[in-house]
């Protein structure tokens, strides 16, 4: 995952050179975080391979097809045998740009998508008949129309795009390089993306994976595992010798971060995090560079996820079910109820409505039309007014609805659904 910021087009340089190695910052930087890294209880004792931040908080994937979610009171398992129910290990994960659809892939060609909002799993395993282990996955674009890239241990890359029916239109399998195992992948958008392999090579695509260009690393001899594309002239890659490479669009610069392999790297809002063997964790801050973090254990850390909003903790996951966190879970309690006002069944008439909610502790409209007007949030004792025309409004909240009234337009033009049950509002009031 990365910041996905668009900047100037960088020069296409095949086999760009590596500049002089730079030194790693000392431990205990002035930019040290208010919160330290702490081990937290884990729902598994098996390896966790990857982690990502979603709109519902951190998620992670691992052995036996396990998918885990961080809730307000800790981590829990939400899937225990993978998308095919065959317990194939999940080796990588990513999330759509809006943080809603979690994608994961792994052994025997398994591929799954988990909607963290609706908590629904969709199985897309063995796309194009491919059943070898997927080592990397990347998602770009919003849920429902996302682009997804998959890469395996044979150096193959497969692109796919979500169609209007909810399925995937898979493209043509290509090999960006010579067949070496692809371990890391990141896409800036649906067209521009990057992969790195165990043969010290980094490749770029500008056409959604149809063709690839080698951009480095010339003279490299170390396997590459993690990649984060901040922009087209700012790319970071981690190596099996503990190195962190940075590409500025012309030259690769190497930072020696230690002697253990670094397996994952992520950048969000000017902050970077890289993880690897022996519990090693390195943080990057703009104008300060890389510094080693103090961690409470020596287990290999295989995946990291940053949250720049401070709503959820930063996390690192790894061997033996290890989960460490930094920061607090400040999001509200999960919402208990869902209200949907659907205006798509009738004509183009605009219907206005009013909702009264009693005992709500929190809640906001999660989905509204672009032209919709909502006068207030669903808060304790509140009255919410809105309007629909050809679309839908969705609210999630704690508390109970005491009144729903159609204030303008025909009640026959809308569906009202509360927690999955259709409510009759044809008399204008419920």
N, C-alpha and C positions, 0 to 999 in steps of 0.2 A: 504494500500500500504506500501511497505517497501523497504529496500535496496537490498533485495534478494541476500545476500552474502552467499557463502557456506563456512562453517567452520567445525571444528571437530564434530563428532557424539556425541550428548549429551546423558547422561545416561537416561534410561527409568525408571522414578520414579513415580509410581502411588501415588497420594496424597502427593506430596512433601510438606514439612513443610515451614512455613513462618518465616523468621528471624526477628530480632529486627527492629522496625519501624525507618526510617531515617527522618530527618527534611528537609523541603523544603527550598531552597535558598531564600534569601531576594530579594525584588523588587529592580531594579536598579543595576543589576549585571554589572561588568566591561565589560561583553561581550554584552552589550546592542546594538541592531542593529542601523545602521545609519538611517534607516527609521522607523517611528512609524506606528502603525495600524490606519487606517482611514476608516470611512464609505464611501461607494461609491454608486452612484445611482443604484437601482435595477429594473429589468423589471417586478417584481411581488411584491405583498403584502402578498403572501401566503408562507407557510413554505417551506424552502429549506432544504432537508435532507442530502445531501451528495455532496462532491466536489472531484475532481481529476485533476491532471495535465496530459495533452496529448501533443503530438508533435505540436499541433496547439494552445496550451495554456490551461488555466483552463476551465473546464466544471463543471456544477453542475446540480443536478436533484431535483425535488420536487413535491409538490401537483399538482393534476390535470394532471399528466403525463408530466409536464413541463421539458424541457431540455434547459439549458442556456449555452452560450459560451462567454468567454471574448475575445473581439476583441480589436484592437488597440485603438479604441475610446470609449470603454466601454462594458458593458454586454448587450447581446441581447438574445431573445428567439429563439431557432432553432426548437423546437418541442413544441406544446401547448396542445396535447391531448394524448400523449403516443403512444406506438407501436400498440395498438389495436383501437386507436381513441375513446376510452371510458373514457378518462380522469381519469384513475385509478392512484392514487398517486404512485410515484416512491420513494422507501425507501432507496435504496442503489445503489452505482455505483463503478466501478473499470475500469481499462484500461489494455490492453495487454502490454507486456514487451517493445514493440517498440513504445508505445504511440499512436497507430493508431486506434484500435477498442475500443470504449467506450461501456461498458456493464452496463445495469441498470435493476432493477427489483423492483416489488412492489405489490400493491393490486390486488386481483383476479387472481393471478398467472402470471401477465404480466412480460415478459422478452423481452428486446430489445437490439440490437447491432447497434451502430451508427459509421460508418466509418468517422472519422473527416477529413480525407484527401479528399475523394470523396463526403462527405456530403450526405451519403446514409444510410437509416434506414432499418434494417431487423427485422422482428417480429418473436420471438421464444416463444411466450407466451404459458402458460399451458403445459409445457413439462411433459411427462408421465401422462397427465391428471390432474396435480396438479394445483388447482386454489385458494389455500389459499395464504395469503400474504407472499411474500418473504421479509425477514428482512435483509439479507446479501447476497453479491455476491463477488466473487473473480475471477480474470482472471490471467492466467500465460501462458507464451510463446508468440510467435509472431503472429500477425494478419494473419488469414488464416489457422492456425493450432493450435489455442489456446485451452487451457483447461479452463473450466469455472465451478465454484462451486456455488451452490445456497443453501440457508438455510432458513427455515421458523419458524413461531411462535410455531409450534408443535414439534420443535427440530429435524426436518427432514433435511437431507443433500442429494442433488442430484448432481452428477458429469456429465459433458458432454465434448465432444471433437469435434472441428470443423472437418468436413470431406472434401474430395477433391471437392465435389459438392457444397460446401458452406452451407450445412445443419449441424445439430448437432446430434452426436451420444450420446444419453443420457444413462447413466448407471442405476444402481439399487439404489433406495431410501433406505437410512439407517438412524438410529438414533444414533449419537455418544454417547449420554448420555441417561438420563431417560425420555426425552420428554420435558424438559424445553426449553423455547424460546431461540433460538440462535440469538444473536444480532451482534456479531462481527466475522469476518473471514479474514484470510490472508494466502496466499500460497507463499512459497519460490520458488517453481518450480512446475512442473506438478504432482509431486509425494508427496512432503512434504508440509503439510499445518496445520492450527490451527483454531479452533473455540472456542468461549466462550459463556456461557449462563447465564440466570438470576438466576441460582442456584449456582453461584460462582464456576463453574467448567470450566476448560480448557482442550481441547482434541487435540491430535496430530494424524495425519495420515502420513504414509510413503509410501502408495500405491495408491495415488490418490483418497482417500476417500472411498475405499472399506472396510477398518477396521480402528478403532480408539482406542487410548489408553488415559486414564485419566492421566494428569501430574500435577494436582492441581485443586483448591487450598485447601489444607487440613485445615479444621477448618474455612474455609471462610463462611461468612454469608451475603455477599453483592452481588447484581446482577452485572454482568459484561457486558459491552456494546461495548467497542472498543478494538481492538487487532492489534498489529504491530509486525511482526516477522522479526527482523533484520538478525538473523541467528538462527541456531538450539540451540545455547546456549545463546541467547539474545532475549528474548520475553517480550513485554510490554503489559499490560492489564489495562483498566480503569474501575472504579467501580462507583456504584450509590451513594456512600457516599463521593465521591471526592478523592478516593484513586487511586494511580498508582502503580501497581504491576510489578516487574521485575523478570524474571526467568533466572537463569544463567546455566541451565542444571541440577541443583541439588536442589537449594533452591529458594524459592520465597521471595523477599524483598518488603516491603510495604512503600510507601511514602505518607504521608498525604498532599494533595494539596489543601484542602478546604472542605467546607461543602456541596457543590452542586455537583450533578451528573456530571461525565465526560463521554461524549457520543462518542467521537472519538479520535483516536491517530494515528500519522503517523511519520515515521522516514525516512530521506533521508540524505545521506552523513554525518553522524555523528550528525545531528540535529534532534530533535524531537519536536512535537507540539501536545498538547492535549487540547480539548475544551469541554465546558459544559454549565451548567446553569448560569444565571445572567451575561452573557457576559464574563465568566471566560475563560482565555487562559493561558496555561503554556508551557514554552519553555525549551527544554533540550539541553545542549551543553556538548560535551565530556570534561571530567575533571572538569566540573563546576556544573553538576547536573541540577535540575529543578528550575526554577524561574517564578514568576507570571508576566505576561505581562499587560501593561496598554492598555485597550481597550476603545473605545469611546461610548459604549452602554451597556445595561443590558439584552438584548435579549439573549435567549438560543442559543448557537452556537453548531450546530449539526454535522458539517463536516468541515474538514480542508484539505488543499493541499499545500505541500511545493514544491518549485522549486529551487534545488541546483545550477542550472546554471545561475541564476539571469537574465534569458531571460524574464521571466514572473513574476508577483507579487505572493507572497504567499497569500492564501485566506482562510477565514473562513466564513461559511454560517450558517443560522439558521432561527429562527422563524420570522414571519412577513416579509419575504423576505429579511432579513438582509444579507448584504454582506460587509465584511471588508477586506481590503487589506494592505499588507506591501511590499514596493518595487515598482519598475517601470516596465512598459511594454516596453522592449527594442528591441523586435523582429521587423523585417521590416514589412512594409505594406503588407497585403495579396497579393499574386501573381495574376495577372489578366489573364494570358494565360497558356495553357498547350500544349506541343508538345510531341508526342509519336512516337518513331521510333521502329517499331515492325518487328523483323526478324524471326518470328516463322512460317511463312507460307510456306517458301521454303525449299531448301536443307540445308546442313550444311555449305554453303558458307558464308564467312565473308564479310560483306559489310561495307565499310568505308564511312563516310559522313562529310560534313562541313555545319554549320549553321551560318548565319550572322544575328545579332539582332541589331536593332536600337532603341534608346530611352529607353533602359532597366534601371530600377532603382535598381533592385536586382534580384537574381534568382540563383539556383543551381540545378544540376541533383538530383532529389529525388529518382529515382530508376534506377540502372544500373546493368548490369551483373557483376558477380564476376571477369570475365576476361576482362571487358571493360576498355578502356582507354579514359578519357576525358581530353583534354588539358587545358581547362580553364572554368571558370564559365560563366554563361550568364550575363554579365555585359555590361554597357553602351558602345556601339560601338564595342562590342567584336565579335570575330569569334570563334565558338566552333567546335571542331572536335571530333568525336567518332566513334565507330564501334560496330556492333551487329552481332551475330551469334546464331540463335535459341532462342533468348530471346528478351527483349525490353529495351529501354532507355526511361525514362520519365523526362521531364523538366517542371518546372513551373516558370514563370517569368513575369515581367512587361515589356512592350515595344512591338515591332512588328518584325516579321521575314521578312527580306528583300530578303533572298536568302537561298535555300536549294540545295545542290549539292552532288550527289553521286560521290565520288572520286575514289572508287575502288570497283569492284564487280558489280553485275547486279542489277539495280533498280527494276527489276521484283521480286526480292527476299524479298522485304520489303514493309510494309505499312507505310505511314506517315500520322499521324492524328493531326490536329491542331484544338483545341477547339471542338473536336467531329466530325469534318469533314475530310473525307479521301481526301488527296491531291495526284494528279497524278504526279509521279516523274519518269515515265517510260522513259522519254528522258534524265534522269540524272540530270536535273536542274529544279527548280521551282521558 
